[in-house]
Amino acid sequence: IRNMGYKAVRGDTWKYIRYNHLTGMDELYDLRRDPFEQRNVIADPAYRTLLARARARLDLHLAHTEPGATP
């Protein structure tokens, strides 16, 4: 889908959403504890390491898939 307002990536137990034009509104969900994505844990210090990994995974994916990207 083109021109979405966000980019997202997920693992087996989590989902990370980065909004293109909404600064400070990103989301991180622990899908084991919250399968319906009701509690955004992005600011929870317990998820700091997971957040860093999720951001890195999304950045890597985008580096290989965005128009003009060079793998």
Residue, then its C-alpha position, 0 to 999 in steps of 0.5 A: i500500500r502506498n502513501m500510508g501514514y505509518k510504517a510498521v514491523r512485528g515479531d512473534t510477540w511484539k509490534y512496532i508502529r512508526y508514524n511518518h508525520l506524527t512526532g512522538m506518537d509511535e507505538l509498541y505492543d507486547l502481543r503476548r500480554d496484550p493481543f488486542e493492542q490496547r496498551n502502548v508500552i513504548a514509554d515503559p523502561a522495561y521495553r527499552t531493549l525491545l524498542a531498540r531492536a524493533r526500531a533497528r529492524l524497521d530501519l533495516h527493512l526500510a533500507h532495503t525496500e524504500p524507493g531509491a534504497t540501495p541494499 
